[in-house]
Amino acid sequence: MLDNKNLRNIVKQSWQRCRDQKLDPKKYSPNILKNAELQKLKMETAQLNEFTIPYMRRIFSVIRESECVLVLADKNGYIIESVGFEGYLDKVPIAKPGTSWNEKDLGTNGIGTALVVKLPVQISGTEHFLEMNHQYTCSAAPIRNPEGEIIACLDITGKTELMHSHSLAMIVSAVDAIEKYLVTKRIYEDKIRIAEQNQIILNMINDGIIVLNSELLFVSMNENARKMLKTKDNLLGKEFSEVINCSLDLNGMLRENVAITDEETVFVLNNNKLRLLVSTSVFRNANQENEGVILTLRESEKMNRIVNKITGSKALITLDDIIGESPVMQDCKYFARICSKSKSNVLLLGESGTGKEMFAQSIHNLSDRRSKPFIAVNCGALPRELIQSELFGYAGGAFTGSRKEGHAGKFELADGGTIFLDEIGDMPLDAQVNLLRVLQQGEVTRVGGKFPQKVDVRIIAATNRNLMELVQENSFRDDLYYRLNVMCIEIPPLRERQEDIRNLIDFFVQKFSTSLDKKITNVSSSFYEVLLEYGWPGNIRELENVIERAVNVMEKDVLGIKDLPYNILKSKKVESPEKQKKAPLLRMKEAELIKNTLEQTGGNMRQAALQLGISRGTLYEKIKKHKLIIKDFRNMS
């Protein structure tokens, strides 16, 4: 069992209720309705069930690859119906209809806890009170009638390792659709029976709806569809293809009874080019003859914003969060502000652990794209065979195991915002070709797809490698390098900004004393001295780890050298053997390059820094290191 202090409050409170009920986490006593009681329950909830259960089956048809079960329970937590992976209900007998998932019977779980707190919840793994449920993750949301009273609960449960991170959002969206249906049904329940095509409309999620008959003439459309199509024209009775130009084969769908789900499609109407997510459904008459097509429209940009919100695709860091008062860091921050006002690509150079992503987030947050997505991609961490589909997405059926509706790539999700390509030097050459196409044409083509899609994405790339050397080795494209290297910020390693180390130490000491609940009254001078002498090959990331370790192992309330690891205590500020071996030659080449550049620019530091692709602060440091005199070059001009 988890210790209470590691639990979320909502789970901790549920556990307390379970203990008050005298539940044993190691035992389970099922509470199951008799068959007659279950049939009575189904009759009492018939109006809810007639829409919700078929809707559950539709949802499951989309996610059937996952071993999971969709569960509908009444307001008391008794299961009305379960829809699950073939054979799954036999493996999980507690998901069978009639079983109680009330907290007092099953402990902390999605349905039982959601009904108590009256809010959507997700209970994962060991958050379950009963140990038998530790292998599962369940996401649930209460269903309310038009008066706002809870009448049921919808849940998705499966093995934790197989569950999608967006399960709770999907359940909340499904409950929203069910509640909208209940409201709509209440309005029409005293009127005559609705024709089948209108019933299907009511069964759709409340987005843009267009109904076409068998001749593909407009039969009806809702106000949301008009808003998305940006038209006030009366389209009823007009032929779809005469009004809207798009790539959908509606005749083929009607003929073959084929449907699509959330396929991004460009509609051209009244010279307006609109990108929408389209789902279609063929409806039939009483004789089971295809009678028309229903189109469900969703705004592509809006859906992407929802996805980005769920996945946490948001920049949180600003320049104020970056600790550094040294001249070279102030220069980096100054140039970052300049970059934020530009639309050009940015290249961040620096060793691992210097804070390249912090600068990327800060530039995004200062730009006019701050309200749009910030998508970070580690090019070095993606498997070679997946990087294309991750970055550019894939079309439905592009390869074995792919989703039939396809999958949006990182560039599509970042549309309107910023994509941060970390470790760009590790990107395979074939992916570099496609990235270059995005930079040149502003469009992506999904793997296996036929049609390119326009994207508006600002690229910030970062690397700890020498890209020019990679270009010379033919492992990085020179045209891509020059496309990326428009605005360049070279973030200095920690050993070159000694003035900042003490402030960073103080910041991390305060951070970990709070997070680890350790009282620290003082930091010894010897503690600072040792850390100031160390070379920090791992930069800020290494410093943060060292401070975290020190705060963990300290025995008294004063941090001292006894709390530092042995490798820090025995080391001096030295470079690795490889760097030492290359240093003299590199310094000679660097000094010569800087000297030539200063001669060409007549000692103009700003022009020289831009030409060298480094910040002015870094240039001043290198001039000082190589003992060059700026005024000598200015006299030349």
BELNOR-V89240 format. One record per residue. N is the residue number from 1. RES is the residue in three letters. BURIAL is b if it has 9 or more other C-alpha atoms within 8 Angstrom, else e. D_FIRST is the distance of its C-alpha to the first C-alpha in Angstrom with 1 decimal. Layout:
((N;RES;BURIAL;D_FIRST) (N;RES;BURIAL;D_FIRST))
This chain:
((1;MET;e;0.0) (2;LEU;e;3.8) (3;ASP;e;6.6) (4;ASN;e;8.9) (5;LYS;e;11.7) (6;ASN;e;10.6) (7;LEU;b;10.7) (8;ARG;e;14.1) (9;ASN;e;15.9) (10;ILE;e;16.4) (11;VAL;b;12.7) (12;LYS;b;12.1) (13;GLN;e;15.1) (14;SER;b;14.1) (15;TRP;b;10.9) (16;GLN;e;13.5) (17;ARG;e;15.8) (18;CYS;b;13.6) (19;ARG;b;13.1) (20;ASP;e;16.9) (21;GLN;e;17.5) (22;LYS;e;15.9) (23;LEU;b;13.7) (24;ASP;e;11.7) (25;PRO;b;8.5) (26;LYS;e;10.0) (27;LYS;e;13.4) (28;TYR;b;15.6) (29;SER;e;19.1) (30;PRO;b;21.1) (31;ASN;e;23.6) (32;ILE;e;26.4) (33;LEU;b;29.9) (34;LYS;e;33.0) (35;ASN;e;35.2) (36;ALA;e;37.7) (37;GLU;e;35.2) (38;LEU;b;33.8) (39;GLN;e;37.4) (40;LYS;e;38.1) (41;LEU;b;35.1) (42;LYS;b;36.5) (43;MET;e;39.9) (44;GLU;e;38.7) (45;THR;b;37.0) (46;ALA;e;39.8) (47;GLN;e;41.0) (48;LEU;e;37.6) (49;ASN;b;37.0) (50;GLU;e;40.4) (51;PHE;b;39.5) (52;THR;b;35.7) (53;ILE;b;35.3) (54;PRO;e;38.0) (55;TYR;e;36.6) (56;MET;b;33.1) (57;ARG;b;35.0) (58;ARG;e;36.8) (59;ILE;e;33.6) (60;PHE;b;32.2) (61;SER;e;35.4) (62;VAL;e;34.8) (63;ILE;e;31.2) (64;ARG;b;31.6) (65;GLU;e;30.9) (66;SER;b;27.2) (67;GLU;b;25.4) (68;CYS;b;24.3) (69;VAL;b;25.1) (70;LEU;b;26.7) (71;VAL;b;26.0) (72;LEU;b;28.3) (73;ALA;b;27.2) (74;ASP;b;29.3) (75;LYS;b;28.8) (76;ASN;b;26.9) (77;GLY;b;24.4) (78;TYR;b;26.3) (79;ILE;b;26.8) (80;ILE;b;30.5) (81;GLU;b;30.6) (82;SER;b;28.6) (83;VAL;b;30.1) (84;GLY;b;28.5) (85;PHE;b;29.0) (86;GLU;e;31.3) (87;GLY;e;29.4) (88;TYR;b;26.1) (89;LEU;b;26.3) (90;ASP;e;26.7) (91;LYS;e;23.5) (92;VAL;e;21.6) (93;PRO;e;23.3) (94;ILE;e;21.2) (95;ALA;b;23.2) (96;LYS;b;26.5) (97;PRO;b;28.7) (98;GLY;b;28.5) (99;THR;b;24.7) (100;SER;b;23.0) (101;TRP;b;20.2) (102;ASN;b;20.5) (103;GLU;b;17.3) (104;LYS;e;18.3) (105;ASP;b;18.3) (106;LEU;b;15.8) (107;GLY;b;13.3) (108;THR;b;12.7) (109;ASN;b;15.0) (110;GLY;b;18.0) (111;ILE;b;20.7) (112;GLY;b;19.4) (113;THR;b;18.2) (114;ALA;b;21.4) (115;LEU;b;23.5) (116;VAL;e;22.1) (117;VAL;e;22.5) (118;LYS;e;25.5) (119;LEU;e;24.8) (120;PRO;b;23.8) (121;VAL;b;20.1) (122;GLN;b;18.0) (123;ILE;b;14.4) (124;SER;b;13.2) (125;GLY;b;10.7) (126;THR;b;7.0) (127;GLU;b;8.6) (128;HIS;b;9.3) (129;PHE;b;8.2) (130;LEU;b;9.2) (131;GLU;b;7.7) (132;MET;e;11.5) (133;ASN;b;11.8) (134;HIS;b;9.6) (135;GLN;b;13.0) (136;TYR;b;14.8) (137;THR;b;16.0) (138;CYS;b;18.0) (139;SER;b;20.6) (140;ALA;b;22.5) (141;ALA;b;25.4) (142;PRO;b;27.4) (143;ILE;b;31.0) (144;ARG;b;33.7) (145;ASN;b;37.2) (146;PRO;b;40.2) (147;GLU;e;39.9) (148;GLY;e;36.4) (149;GLU;e;34.7) (150;ILE;b;31.5) (151;ILE;b;32.5) (152;ALA;b;29.9) (153;CYS;b;27.0) (154;LEU;b;26.9) (155;ASP;b;23.9) (156;ILE;b;23.4) (157;THR;b;20.5) (158;GLY;b;20.2) (159;LYS;b;18.4) (160;THR;b;16.9) (161;GLU;e;19.2) (162;LEU;e;22.2) (163;MET;b;21.8) (164;HIS;e;24.3) (165;SER;e;23.5) (166;HIS;e;26.0) (167;SER;b;24.6) (168;LEU;b;24.1) (169;ALA;e;27.6) (170;MET;e;29.0) (171;ILE;b;27.7) (172;VAL;b;28.9) (173;SER;e;32.3) (174;ALA;e;32.5) (175;VAL;b;31.8) (176;ASP;e;34.5) (177;ALA;b;36.9) (178;ILE;b;36.2) (179;GLU;b;36.8) (180;LYS;b;40.0) (181;TYR;b;41.1) (182;LEU;b;40.7) (183;VAL;b;42.7) (184;THR;b;45.4) (185;LYS;b;45.5) (186;ARG;b;46.1) (187;ILE;e;49.1) (188;TYR;e;50.7) (189;GLU;e;49.8) (190;ASP;e;53.2) (191;LYS;e;55.2) (192;ILE;e;56.6) (193;ARG;e;54.4) (194;ILE;e;53.5) (195;ALA;e;54.8) (196;GLU;b;52.3) (197;GLN;b;52.4) (198;ASN;e;51.5) (199;GLN;b;48.6) (200;ILE;b;47.2) (201;ILE;b;47.7) (202;LEU;b;45.7) (203;ASN;e;42.9) (204;MET;b;42.6) (205;ILE;e;40.4) (206;ASN;e;42.6) (207;ASP;b;44.0) (208;GLY;b;47.6) (209;ILE;b;49.1) (210;ILE;b;52.4) (211;VAL;b;53.9) (212;LEU;b;56.7) (213;ASN;b;58.8) (214;SER;b;60.0) (215;GLU;e;62.6) (216;LEU;b;60.0) (217;LEU;b;61.6) (218;PHE;b;59.6) (219;VAL;b;58.9) (220;SER;e;56.5) (221;MET;b;54.1) (222;ASN;b;52.0) (223;GLU;e;52.2) (224;ASN;b;49.2) (225;ALA;b;51.0) (226;ARG;b;54.2) (227;LYS;e;52.3) (228;MET;b;50.7) (229;LEU;e;54.1) (230;LYS;e;55.8) (231;THR;e;58.6) (232;LYS;e;60.3) (233;ASP;e;62.7) (234;ASN;e;63.0) (235;LEU;e;61.9) (236;LEU;e;62.1) (237;GLY;e;64.5) (238;LYS;b;64.5) (239;GLU;b;63.6) (240;PHE;b;60.3) (241;SER;e;61.7) (242;GLU;e;64.6) (243;VAL;b;62.3) (244;ILE;b;59.4) (245;ASN;b;59.5) (246;CYS;e;56.3) (247;SER;e;55.2) (248;LEU;e;53.8) (249;ASP;e;55.6) (250;LEU;e;55.5) (251;ASN;e;58.3) (252;GLY;b;56.4) (253;MET;b;53.2) (254;LEU;b;55.4) (255;ARG;e;57.2) (256;GLU;e;54.3) (257;ASN;b;51.8) (258;VAL;b;49.5) (259;ALA;b;46.9) (260;ILE;b;45.2) (261;THR;e;42.0) (262;ASP;b;41.8) (263;GLU;b;44.5) (264;GLU;b;45.8) (265;THR;b;49.5) (266;VAL;b;52.3) (267;PHE;b;54.5) (268;VAL;b;58.0) (269;LEU;b;59.5) (270;ASN;e;62.5) (271;ASN;e;62.1) (272;ASN;e;58.5) (273;LYS;e;56.1) (274;LEU;b;52.7) (275;ARG;b;49.5) (276;LEU;b;47.4) (277;LEU;b;44.5) (278;VAL;b;46.1) (279;SER;b;44.8) (280;THR;b;47.4) (281;SER;b;47.6) (282;VAL;b;50.6) (283;PHE;b;51.4) (284;ARG;b;53.7) (285;ASN;b;56.2) (286;ALA;e;56.5) (287;ASN;e;58.2) (288;GLN;e;55.3) (289;GLU;e;57.5) (290;ASN;b;56.1) (291;GLU;b;57.3) (292;GLY;b;55.8) (293;VAL;b;53.0) (294;ILE;b;50.4) (295;LEU;b;49.3) (296;THR;b;46.2) (297;LEU;b;46.4) (298;ARG;b;43.8) (299;GLU;b;44.5) (300;SER;b;43.4) (301;GLU;e;43.0) (302;LYS;e;41.0) (303;MET;b;38.6) (304;ASN;b;38.2) (305;ARG;b;37.4) (306;ILE;e;34.6) (307;VAL;b;33.2) (308;ASN;b;33.5) (309;LYS;b;31.7) (310;ILE;b;28.8) (311;THR;e;28.6) (312;GLY;e;29.0) (313;SER;b;32.5) (314;LYS;b;33.7) (315;ALA;b;35.1) (316;LEU;e;33.7) (317;ILE;b;35.6) (318;THR;b;39.1) (319;LEU;b;41.7) (320;ASP;e;40.9) (321;ASP;e;37.4) (322;ILE;e;39.1) (323;ILE;e;39.9) (324;GLY;e;43.3) (325;GLU;e;46.6) (326;SER;b;48.5) (327;PRO;e;51.6) (328;VAL;b;50.3) (329;MET;b;47.0) (330;GLN;b;49.1) (331;ASP;b;51.3) (332;CYS;b;48.3) (333;LYS;b;47.1) (334;TYR;e;50.7) (335;PHE;b;51.1) (336;ALA;b;47.7) (337;ARG;b;49.2) (338;ILE;e;52.2) (339;CYS;b;50.1) (340;SER;b;48.3) (341;LYS;b;51.6) (342;SER;e;52.6) (343;LYS;e;51.9) (344;SER;e;52.4) (345;ASN;b;49.8) (346;VAL;b;48.2) (347;LEU;b;47.5) (348;LEU;b;45.1) (349;LEU;b;45.8) (350;GLY;b;43.8) (351;GLU;b;41.8) (352;SER;e;38.1) (353;GLY;b;36.1) (354;THR;b;39.1) (355;GLY;b;37.6) (356;LYS;b;39.4) (357;GLU;b;36.9) (358;MET;b;37.1) (359;PHE;b;40.8) (360;ALA;b;40.5) (361;GLN;b;38.3) (362;SER;b;40.7) (363;ILE;b;43.7) (364;HIS;b;42.2) (365;ASN;b;41.3) (366;LEU;b;44.9) (367;SER;b;46.5) (368;ASP;e;47.6) (369;ARG;b;44.8) (370;ARG;b;42.0) (371;SER;e;41.1) (372;LYS;b;40.8) (373;PRO;b;38.1) (374;PHE;b;37.4) (375;ILE;b;36.1) (376;ALA;b;35.2) (377;VAL;b;35.6) (378;ASN;b;35.2) (379;CYS;b;38.1) (380;GLY;b;37.2) (381;ALA;e;33.7) (382;LEU;e;34.9) (383;PRO;e;35.9) (384;ARG;e;39.6) (385;GLU;e;39.8) (386;LEU;e;37.6) (387;ILE;b;39.0) (388;GLN;b;41.9) (389;SER;b;39.9) (390;GLU;b;37.3) (391;LEU;b;40.0) (392;PHE;b;42.6) (393;GLY;b;40.7) (394;TYR;b;41.9) (395;ALA;b;43.9) (396;GLY;b;42.8) (397;GLY;b;43.3) (398;ALA;b;44.0) (399;PHE;e;42.2) (400;THR;e;40.2) (401;GLY;e;36.8) (402;SER;b;37.8) (403;ARG;e;37.3) (404;LYS;e;40.4) (405;GLU;b;40.7) (406;GLY;b;40.3) (407;HIS;b;38.2) (408;ALA;b;39.1) (409;GLY;b;39.1) (410;LYS;b;38.2) (411;PHE;b;41.8) (412;GLU;b;41.9) (413;LEU;b;38.7) (414;ALA;b;40.2) (415;ASP;b;43.5) (416;GLY;b;45.0) (417;GLY;b;42.7) (418;THR;b;42.0) (419;ILE;b;40.6) (420;PHE;b;39.6) (421;LEU;b;40.2) (422;ASP;b;38.7) (423;GLU;b;39.9) (424;ILE;b;42.9) (425;GLY;b;44.6) (426;ASP;e;42.3) (427;MET;b;43.2) (428;PRO;e;45.1) (429;LEU;b;48.7) (430;ASP;e;48.6) (431;ALA;b;46.0) (432;GLN;b;48.3) (433;VAL;e;51.1) (434;ASN;b;49.1) (435;LEU;e;47.9) (436;LEU;b;51.6) (437;ARG;b;52.5) (438;VAL;b;50.0) (439;LEU;e;51.6) (440;GLN;e;55.1) (441;GLN;e;55.0) (442;GLY;b;51.9) (443;GLU;b;50.6) (444;VAL;b;48.1) (445;THR;b;48.4) (446;ARG;b;45.4) (447;VAL;b;45.1) (448;GLY;b;47.2) (449;GLY;b;48.5) (450;LYS;e;52.1) (451;PHE;e;52.3) (452;PRO;b;51.5) (453;GLN;e;49.7) (454;LYS;e;50.6) (455;VAL;b;47.9) (456;ASP;e;48.3) (457;VAL;b;46.0) (458;ARG;b;46.5) (459;ILE;b;45.4) (460;ILE;b;44.1) (461;ALA;b;43.8) (462;ALA;b;42.5) (463;THR;b;42.9) (464;ASN;b;42.9) (465;ARG;e;45.6) (466;ASN;e;49.4) (467;LEU;b;50.2) (468;MET;e;53.9) (469;GLU;e;53.4) (470;LEU;b;51.4) (471;VAL;b;54.3) (472;GLN;e;56.7) (473;GLU;e;54.6) (474;ASN;e;54.7) (475;SER;b;50.9) (476;PHE;b;50.9) (477;ARG;b;53.4) (478;ASP;e;55.9) (479;ASP;e;56.4) (480;LEU;b;52.7) (481;TYR;b;52.6) (482;TYR;e;55.5) (483;ARG;b;53.9) (484;LEU;b;50.7) (485;ASN;b;52.4) (486;VAL;b;54.0) (487;MET;b;52.3) (488;CYS;b;50.8) (489;ILE;b;48.7) (490;GLU;b;48.2) (491;ILE;b;45.3) (492;PRO;b;46.0) (493;PRO;b;43.7) (494;LEU;b;42.4) (495;ARG;e;45.0) (496;GLU;e;47.7) (497;ARG;b;46.5) (498;GLN;b;46.1) (499;GLU;e;46.8) (500;ASP;b;43.4) (501;ILE;b;41.2) (502;ARG;b;41.2) (503;ASN;b;40.2) (504;LEU;b;37.4) (505;ILE;b;36.1) (506;ASP;e;36.2) (507;PHE;e;34.4) (508;PHE;b;31.5) (509;VAL;b;31.3) (510;GLN;e;31.0) (511;LYS;e;28.5) (512;PHE;b;26.0) (513;SER;b;26.7) (514;THR;e;25.5) (515;SER;e;22.5) (516;LEU;e;21.3) (517;ASP;e;22.3) (518;LYS;b;24.9) (519;LYS;e;28.2) (520;ILE;b;31.2) (521;THR;e;34.6) (522;ASN;e;36.7) (523;VAL;b;37.1) (524;SER;b;39.6) (525;SER;e;42.7) (526;SER;e;42.2) (527;PHE;b;38.8) (528;TYR;b;40.8) (529;GLU;e;43.6) (530;VAL;b;41.6) (531;LEU;e;39.8) (532;LEU;b;43.2) (533;GLU;e;44.8) (534;TYR;b;42.2) (535;GLY;b;43.1) (536;TRP;b;39.8) (537;PRO;e;40.2) (538;GLY;b;36.8) (539;ASN;b;38.1) (540;ILE;b;35.9) (541;ARG;b;32.8) (542;GLU;b;33.2) (543;LEU;b;34.0) (544;GLU;b;30.9) (545;ASN;e;28.7) (546;VAL;b;30.7) (547;ILE;b;30.3) (548;GLU;b;26.5) (549;ARG;b;26.4) (550;ALA;b;28.8) (551;VAL;b;26.9) (552;ASN;e;23.7) (553;VAL;e;25.7) (554;MET;b;28.1) (555;GLU;e;28.2) (556;LYS;e;30.7) (557;ASP;b;31.4) (558;VAL;b;34.2) (559;LEU;b;33.7) (560;GLY;b;36.0) (561;ILE;b;37.0) (562;LYS;e;34.8) (563;ASP;b;31.8) (564;LEU;b;33.3) (565;PRO;e;32.7) (566;TYR;e;35.5) (567;ASN;e;36.8) (568;ILE;b;37.5) (569;LEU;b;39.3) (570;LYS;e;41.5) (571;SER;b;42.5) (572;LYS;e;45.3) (573;LYS;e;46.1) (574;VAL;e;47.2) (575;GLU;e;47.1) (576;SER;e;46.0) (577;PRO;e;48.8) (578;GLU;e;49.3) (579;LYS;e;49.7) (580;GLN;b;52.0) (581;LYS;e;54.1) (582;LYS;e;54.5) (583;ALA;e;54.8) (584;PRO;e;58.6) (585;LEU;e;59.5) (586;LEU;e;57.0) (587;ARG;b;58.4) (588;MET;e;62.0) (589;LYS;e;61.2) (590;GLU;e;59.3) (591;ALA;b;62.1) (592;GLU;e;64.7) (593;LEU;e;62.8) (594;ILE;b;62.4) (595;LYS;b;66.0) (596;ASN;e;67.4) (597;THR;b;65.3) (598;LEU;b;66.5) (599;GLU;b;70.1) (600;GLN;e;69.7) (601;THR;b;68.3) (602;GLY;b;70.7) (603;GLY;b;67.9) (604;ASN;b;66.2) (605;MET;b;62.6) (606;ARG;e;61.1) (607;GLN;e;63.0) (608;ALA;b;62.2) (609;ALA;b;58.5) (610;LEU;b;58.4) (611;GLN;e;60.5) (612;LEU;e;58.2) (613;GLY;b;55.1) (614;ILE;b;53.6) (615;SER;b;53.3) (616;ARG;b;56.1) (617;GLY;b;54.0) (618;THR;b;53.2) (619;LEU;b;56.9) (620;TYR;e;57.9) (621;GLU;b;55.5) (622;LYS;e;57.0) (623;ILE;b;60.6) (624;LYS;e;59.9) (625;LYS;e;58.3) (626;HIS;e;61.4) (627;LYS;e;63.8) (628;LEU;e;65.5) (629;ILE;e;67.6) (630;ILE;b;67.2) (631;LYS;e;70.7) (632;ASP;e;72.3) (633;PHE;b;71.1) (634;ARG;b;72.1) (635;ASN;e;75.6) (636;MET;e;75.9) (637;SER;e;75.7))
